[in-house]
């Protein structure tokens, strides 16, 4: 299965942002700090996802 690095990064960013916002909404409110934390989480995950290359496929596409 071939997944582009962009699809991988977008999916990882959405997951990190959603997890961060869910934690921030645990008390029922969302502060500016919660929003900035979510943005930082998304940017960090995008950077890490971009830095790690996809695993090359073997001769049989595994």
VEXKOLBA-775519 format. One record per residue: residue in three letters; x, y, z of N, C-alpha, C, O in turn. Coordinates in nm, 4 decimals. Each point is the difference from the previous one (the first is absolute). Layout:
N
resn;n_u;n_v;n_w;ca_u;ca_v;ca_w;c_u;c_v;c_w;o_u;o_v;o_w
ALA;X;Y;Z;X;Y;Z;X;Y;Z;X;Y;Z
...
// end
This chain:
62
resn;n_u;n_v;n_w;ca_u;ca_v;ca_w;c_u;c_v;c_w;o_u;o_v;o_w
UNK;0.0845;-0.1175;0.0000;-0.0845;0.1175;0.0000;0.0884;0.1230;0.0000;0.0851;0.0163;0.0874
UNK;-0.1051;0.0695;-0.1847;0.0812;0.1199;-0.0105;-0.0808;0.1202;0.0502;-0.1075;0.0306;-0.0515
UNK;0.1611;0.0353;0.1516;-0.0634;0.1186;0.0561;0.0955;0.1163;-0.0210;0.1170;-0.0078;0.0375
UNK;-0.1658;0.1140;-0.0963;0.0882;0.1136;-0.0237;0.0390;0.0643;0.1321;-0.0713;-0.0111;0.0997
UNK;0.1854;0.0783;-0.1005;0.0454;0.0638;0.1223;-0.0937;0.1138;0.0411;-0.0076;0.0349;0.1178
UNK;-0.0620;0.0216;-0.2128;-0.0933;0.1073;0.0331;-0.1241;-0.0538;0.0698;-0.0467;0.0589;0.0975
UNK;-0.0067;-0.1695;-0.1462;-0.1164;-0.0599;0.0645;0.0351;-0.0462;0.1409;-0.0791;0.0140;0.0932
UNK;0.1985;-0.0689;-0.0799;0.0470;-0.0455;0.1309;0.0120;0.1188;0.0957;-0.0392;-0.0105;0.1163
UNK;0.0922;0.1218;-0.1633;0.0193;0.1176;0.0846;-0.1339;0.0636;0.0382;-0.0189;0.0406;0.1147
UNK;-0.0728;-0.0319;-0.2094;-0.1310;0.0603;0.0292;-0.0756;-0.0840;0.1025;-0.0591;0.0536;0.0937
UNK;0.0614;-0.1848;-0.1120;-0.0686;-0.0886;0.0938;0.0603;0.0099;0.1390;-0.0726;0.0072;0.0992
UNK;0.2047;-0.0067;-0.0916;0.0670;0.0107;0.1298;-0.0295;0.1355;0.0647;-0.0212;0.0072;0.1210
UNK;0.0197;0.0989;-0.1998;-0.0297;0.1327;0.0537;-0.1418;0.0112;0.0526;-0.0234;0.0582;0.1059
UNK;-0.0716;-0.1144;-0.1803;-0.1389;0.0020;0.0466;-0.0164;-0.0786;0.1302;-0.0725;0.0422;0.0900
UNK;0.1398;-0.1557;-0.0810;-0.0094;-0.0806;0.1222;0.0613;0.0731;0.1189;-0.0576;0.0004;0.1088
UNK;0.1731;0.0609;-0.1286;0.0651;0.0724;0.1097;-0.0823;0.1207;0.0429;-0.0160;0.0254;0.1194
UNK;-0.0357;0.0486;-0.2160;-0.0816;0.1166;0.0332;-0.1286;-0.0381;0.0711;-0.0395;0.0648;0.0969
UNK;-0.0258;-0.1699;-0.1446;-0.1243;-0.0453;0.0635;0.0247;-0.0497;0.1419;-0.0783;0.0286;0.0906
UNK;0.1868;-0.1028;-0.0711;0.0313;-0.0497;0.1342;0.0308;0.1150;0.0948;-0.0419;-0.0015;0.1157
UNK;0.1148;0.1007;-0.1643;0.0341;0.1144;0.0830;-0.1248;0.0821;0.0350;-0.0159;0.0434;0.1141
UNK;-0.0720;-0.0226;-0.2117;-0.1226;0.0760;0.0260;-0.0944;-0.0772;0.0928;-0.0678;0.0602;0.0833
UNK;0.0633;-0.1920;-0.0973;-0.0846;-0.0799;0.0887;0.0474;0.0120;0.1440;-0.0812;0.0087;0.0921
UNK;0.2118;-0.0084;-0.0727;0.0549;0.0181;0.1339;-0.0304;0.1404;0.0517;-0.0336;0.0176;0.1172
UNK;0.0454;0.0813;-0.2042;-0.0283;0.1377;0.0408;-0.1462;0.0222;0.0331;-0.0323;0.0855;0.0824
UNK;-0.0567;-0.1608;-0.1453;-0.1433;0.0151;0.0244;-0.0509;-0.0854;0.1163;-0.1206;-0.0054;0.0241
UNK;0.2100;-0.0604;0.0473;-0.0410;-0.0872;0.1102;-0.0748;0.0768;0.1084;-0.0883;-0.0552;0.0657
UNK;0.1236;0.1828;-0.0468;-0.0683;0.0801;0.1022;-0.1183;0.0785;-0.0557;-0.0626;0.0772;0.0726
UNK;0.0317;-0.0961;-0.1994;-0.1164;0.0641;-0.0593;0.0277;0.1339;-0.0657;-0.0901;0.0593;-0.0594
UNK;0.2125;-0.0106;0.0689;0.0350;0.1271;-0.0640;0.1290;-0.0175;-0.0795;0.0783;-0.0919;0.0242
UNK;-0.0588;0.1808;-0.1178;0.1208;-0.0031;-0.0815;0.0670;0.1361;0.0116;-0.0546;0.1010;-0.0445
UNK;0.1725;-0.0988;0.1042;0.0725;0.1257;0.0186;0.0963;0.0225;-0.1164;0.0208;-0.0878;-0.0837
UNK;0.0364;0.2063;0.0807;0.0982;0.0305;-0.1030;0.1212;-0.0911;0.0135;0.0590;-0.0400;-0.1003
UNK;-0.0219;0.0073;0.2219;0.1127;-0.0897;0.0215;-0.0288;-0.1393;-0.0567;0.0886;-0.0634;-0.0572
UNK;-0.2120;0.0163;0.0731;-0.0388;-0.1288;-0.0572;0.0112;0.0027;-0.1525;0.0469;-0.0959;-0.0612
UNK;-0.0897;0.2050;0.0014;0.0086;0.0141;-0.1451;0.1440;0.0045;-0.0482;0.0340;-0.0620;-0.1007
UNK;0.0507;0.1350;0.1723;0.1413;0.0071;-0.0375;0.0690;-0.1354;0.0171;0.0877;-0.0360;-0.0785
UNK;-0.1276;-0.0378;0.1805;0.0553;-0.1335;0.0199;-0.0389;-0.0921;-0.1152;0.0819;-0.0790;-0.0468
UNK;-0.2056;0.0888;0.0012;-0.0451;-0.0805;-0.1130;0.0773;0.0354;-0.1267;0.0401;-0.0890;-0.0750
UNK;-0.0192;0.2174;0.0508;0.0767;0.0438;-0.1170;0.1436;-0.0502;0.0089;0.0557;-0.0472;-0.0990
UNK;0.0038;0.0572;0.2166;0.1370;-0.0488;0.0185;0.0082;-0.1510;-0.0226;0.0964;-0.0487;-0.0590
UNK;-0.1961;-0.0244;0.1051;-0.0015;-0.1454;-0.0190;-0.0080;-0.0345;-0.1480;0.0708;-0.0892;-0.0468
UNK;-0.1558;0.1582;-0.0268;-0.0139;-0.0257;-0.1436;0.1306;0.0318;-0.0730;0.0449;-0.0791;-0.0830
UNK;0.0154;0.1917;0.1125;0.1247;0.0379;-0.0668;0.1134;-0.0969;0.0333;0.0801;-0.0348;-0.0868
UNK;-0.0738;-0.0085;0.2122;0.1040;-0.0949;0.0399;-0.0169;-0.1336;-0.0719;0.0977;-0.0586;-0.0466
UNK;-0.2211;0.0110;0.0378;-0.0249;-0.1271;-0.0678;0.0292;0.0121;-0.1488;0.0555;-0.0923;-0.0597
UNK;-0.0920;0.2042;-0.0007;0.0315;0.0187;-0.1417;0.1505;-0.0032;-0.0229;0.0472;-0.0618;-0.0955
UNK;0.0278;0.1278;0.1823;0.1455;0.0005;-0.0129;0.0593;-0.1387;0.0157;0.0879;-0.0399;-0.0765
UNK;-0.1356;-0.0329;0.1751;0.0514;-0.1357;0.0216;-0.0401;-0.0941;-0.1135;0.0791;-0.0848;-0.0413
UNK;-0.1997;0.0994;-0.0083;-0.0457;-0.0852;-0.1093;0.0787;0.0300;-0.1271;0.0326;-0.0911;-0.0761
UNK;-0.0026;0.2167;0.0535;0.0779;0.0377;-0.1169;0.1430;-0.0526;0.0113;0.0591;-0.0396;-0.1005
UNK;-0.0033;0.0388;0.2205;0.1394;-0.0393;0.0193;0.0210;-0.1506;-0.0138;0.1085;-0.0432;-0.0386
UNK;-0.2091;-0.0367;0.0691;0.0146;-0.1457;-0.0057;-0.0478;-0.0482;-0.1367;-0.1168;0.0181;-0.0344
UNK;0.2062;-0.0794;-0.0441;-0.0406;-0.0450;-0.1336;-0.0899;-0.1228;0.0072;0.0041;-0.0756;0.0971
UNK;-0.0851;0.0565;-0.2006;-0.0818;-0.1207;-0.0094;0.0930;-0.1201;-0.0190;0.1065;0.0116;-0.0605
UNK;-0.1474;-0.1243;0.1118;0.0781;-0.1227;-0.0141;-0.0040;-0.0436;-0.1456;-0.1076;-0.0083;-0.0593
UNK;0.2248;-0.0199;0.0005;-0.0013;-0.0457;-0.1396;-0.0657;-0.1373;-0.0107;0.0147;-0.0850;0.0878
UNK;-0.0869;0.0658;-0.1967;-0.0682;-0.1279;-0.0186;0.0975;-0.1046;-0.0511;0.0934;0.0304;-0.0742
UNK;-0.1168;-0.1534;0.1150;0.0827;-0.1112;-0.0441;-0.0304;-0.0386;-0.1437;-0.0828;0.0636;-0.0652
UNK;0.1480;-0.1657;0.0159;-0.0202;-0.0397;-0.1400;-0.1414;-0.0476;-0.0318;-0.0413;0.0032;-0.1159
UNK;-0.0334;-0.0474;0.2171;-0.1353;-0.0483;-0.0225;-0.1037;0.1010;0.0471;-0.1182;-0.0330;0.0095
UNK;0.1609;0.1560;0.0203;-0.0937;0.1042;0.0419;-0.0442;-0.0133;0.1435;-0.1035;0.0553;0.0371
UNK;0.1783;-0.1267;0.0453;-0.0378;-0.0185;0.1412;0.0533;0.1109;0.0852;-0.0219;0.0009;0.1212
// end
